[in-house]
Each structure stands twice: as structure tokens, then as C-alpha cells.
Amino acid sequence: MDSSFAQRRRRDLIVAACLAVAAALVPLFVKDVYVQNIMVLTLMYAALSQSWNILSGYCGQISLGHALYFGLGAYTTALLFTKFGVLPWFGMLAGGLISAGIAMALGYPCFRLRGHYFVIATIVIAEIALLLIQNWDWAGAALGIDIPVRGDSWLKFQFTRSKLPYFYFALVLACIAWLVTWWLEDSKWGFWWRAVKDNPDAAESLGVVVFNSKMGAAAVSAFLVAVGGSFYAQFVSYIDPESVMGFQFSLLMALPAVVGGIGTLWGPILGAVILIPLTELTRSFIGGSGRGVDLIVYGTLIVLISLARPQGLVGLFSSRKATAR
Amino acid sequence: MTPLLETRGVWQRFGGLVANSDVSISVVPGEIVGLIGPNGAGKSTLFNLIAGVLPPTQGSIWFDGEDVTKMPAAERCQRGIGRTFQVVKSFETMSVIDNVIVGALVRNTAMRVARRKAYEVLEFCGLAARADVLASDLVPSEKRRLEVARALATEPKLLLLDEVLTGLTAVEAKTGVELVRKVRATGVTVLMVEHVMEIVMPLVDRAIVLDLGKVLIEGKPKDVVRDPKVISAYLGDRHAVSA
């Protein structure tokens, strides 16, 4: 039993490495900028959803307010760069740390809530944050921040001629988020989180300090999501409150994990690979003048998946894994 | 011998209801003590006070020479109090071995060690063959044993068993009784709540009978079952007289 477990972990790692290498080679064959753009977004949402999955999937604290941390990352990076000339790399780190800190400060009162009440609190808090930013003149209020573009540079993490650097960074981000999850899965934190999700009273009786476990999950999750937000700010080089902190981001982080398999290692990536291209493609091909047909298609797919496979699509690939997890 | 566990004048009130009134009991190392009594006697309340689910309204609880009255449940587990739940609380989406690993992590921070420890405990409890099965797929008697295994993995000094033998078939109950004896043989002290007398009486060294929130009587099982007060508490006064 011990060896089969270790084998599965090793196999996961090998599969991930193969997928990462394959993904890294794709731009050699795909030169279309529009498609490359979709690939960047897919990888970014895979990373975001993987991070969301840590708190909501593994630890079971469903958050529909992660747009807050995404926006915090984006705003921290953009503000530090435009106001103080701090390089985005430091902005990324600062955004991550601020988000982790805020996640714990918010967790302090909110983790006393259970189930639906926790979800409602996360939505409301993210909405309040959105309103605050919209009315914060120094941070550009509703107009947002235009990040000045001064030519291609890794130092400033800006690229105008090619999407490829963004693609590779997004790929690295997705790999990091996956590796963190992979590592956490077989750590005491991973076990505590799953125990807390399944039965907090039993977890407490087994020496798990439930509250601290939730705080840890929130901090890791918020940190990674904020790094994604920082990346997004650099990628689009213009941010405003609605475009980085809107409720849709909270949903777009949650849905890939839910569709792919919530609380699983591979669910978020699988979900992102299916959902994000679909979102983008339906929007550009049947959205536009139709106004909403894309959303109908999108919604229908989610309904179908949740009816046919409420535990997520990941189980289709390996029935053994589905029973072991 | 100095007691491992001691409650001193413990009261628990829920609004106007007095669930425990002035309960003072003690358990010495190596004992199997049965906490019995009819429904509503306050057994589960006392059990939860000892496990740290809630603090008593009044009185104090001492474990291993330390006042643990205000200590939260997780910390009491770290000190050496393990417990099971009357209504089983398995981690349903986790495998059997993973359930037990959660318990083993209290004393072992290295995953490899915790996994090995968990596997040993499963063997001890006769669940090793089911290690990779999801907890939700176990049959009820196996779930009860998983509860015990999980608690044992925390390496408790005192194991609190909440009706682990209730609702089992005769054969299952016998296996359960043997498991409890085995647990005690490894040096773990056991305090068990039961209301099925015929199962628990041959097993325990000492029985404490609760009735209406108070300690009615305590002593050797064979004396306790003959005591008129106990019979009247269970069956009513008429039977006590005829006995």
C-alpha cells in the first residue's frame, strides 16, 4: 500500500512534467496571436483555479470572493510601479503578501461562519472592496490605472511585440500552483484541510486546530491568486476596478475547479482547459451581436456537467484515482 | 494511585436544564471504566466535557495532573485524550488509511512515519485490508472500528469510547469487546459510555452509574447491577422492590 501510494505520486509528477514540456512547445507551432492570447488566459485561470482549490476544494471553505485577492495583486503591482517606480516583480511579491495578510485578517471573523454563510460573507466582502477601490481617487477610482509601456523588458515585465513571454510566465505560474498543490497534498496541512472539510468536529478531536488550518489555507490561496492578479495587470497593462475585481473573476476561478473536480489535483487544470477556450471562442464567434448566446452555451455546459458528473470530470480519466481520493 | 482523569464538582446547565450536577469521578491509569445510566442521565454531556467540546458551567477537570478545564479539544488530544463519536464522524471523502493518518499526525510530523504508524494501527484494529477503501464505503461496524483506530493513532493515554458497542450484532460486539481489551493491554486507559449493560459489564473493571445528572453509584460491575438504586433507575421502583 505504501508503494502504490508513492507510485501514484510519482506518476502524477511525471505526467505533469510531460504536460508542461508539451505546453511549452505549443507556441512553436501556433503563431496566431489570438490563439496565443487564449492559451495565456487558460494557463492563468488554471493557476488561479488551482490556488482557489486550496482553500475551497481541499479545505472546503467555498470562497466566491477571490476576485478581491486577484484585484489586490493587480492593484498593488500597478500602484507600486506607477507611483513609486517599484518593479513588477517586487510588486508581485508585495501583492501576494498583502493579500495573504488580508485573507487572514478577514478569515479571523469569517471562519467562524459555516457553509453558506461563509460563502455569502466572501461575496459581500469582495463587493465592498470593489466599491472602495472605485471611490479611491489616489488609485485612479473608477477610471483605473494605465500602466505606462516603455518597450519590451523582462525587468519591467512588459512586452508589446510578442505574447510569448507572458505565455511562458503563465505556464510557470500554472506549474508552481500545481506543484504547491501536489506537495501540500501529502503534507500534514493537506491532511488537516481535508479533515476540516469533511468533519471539523472530528478533526478537532484528533488534535487539528481547525481555525489555524483554515487560516493557513486562506493565506496560501490568497498569495497565489494575488500573484496571478499581478501578472494579469502586466499582461493587459490597463486595469480598472471592474476589470480586475469584478464578481466574474471569482466565478472564473471557481468554475474550472468545480467542473474539473473540486478538491482534486488535476481538476482545476482540466476544467480551465475546457472552460476558458470555450468562453473565449463562444464570445468571439457567437457572442458579440448575439449578446449572451455565449453565456447560454457556457451555462448549459456547466449544467450538463454538474448533472452527469457532480464530482467533476477528473474521475473519467482514472477511476482508481477517483476512489482513492 | 493518582488518578489519570478527575472531574471535581462538575456542573453543566443548558438554560434551565441541569445535565450534570456536582459530578466528581476519577479514572486511574490502566483501568477500563464504564460510564452507564439510562437515557438522559447526562453521560454524553459528561463525556463531551471531558473531551473538551465545551467547558463546564462550574467545576474543574484534571488530566494527568493538569487542569484542563478550559483547554480546547484539539489541545486535549495533544495532551493524550482520544475520543470516538457516538454518531460516527468519519472523513467520508478520504480513504481509511488517510482518516487514520490525520490522527497519527498529532505525534508524527513526518508523513512517512505517520503513514507507517497509521498502517500499524489499522492492523491492530483489524482494518488493514480496508486501508485503501473510501471511509464512506465501510459498513457501520467497520466505521466504528475506524473511529477507534483514528483515536488510537493519536497515541492517547486515555481513550474515551462513546457507545462504540451499541447497535452492533452479537458477533460484531464480541469483536469490539476484544478490541477494547487489546487496547487496554497496550497500556491505554479506557473510559467508555454505554447503555447496553450486558455487553459492557463483563468488560469493565469499574462502573459509574449516572442518573438524572448525578453519580448514582460506582463500584464493581457485579455489585452495581444488583444495586436496587440502579435497577430502579433503569426499570422503575416496582422492579427494584421485587429484586
Interface residues (C-beta under 8 A of the other chain):
Chain A: M1 D2 S4 F5 D186 S187 K188 F191 W192 R194 A195 K197 D198 N199 D201 A202 A203 E204 S205 L206 G207 V208 V209 V210 G263 T323 A324 R325
Chain B: A51 V53 P72 A73 A74 E75 C77 Q78 G82 R83 F85 K89 S90 F91 E92 T93 M94 S95 I97 D98 I101 V102 G103 L105 V106 T109 M111 A114 R115 R116 Y119 A131 D132 V133 L134 R150 A151 A153 T154
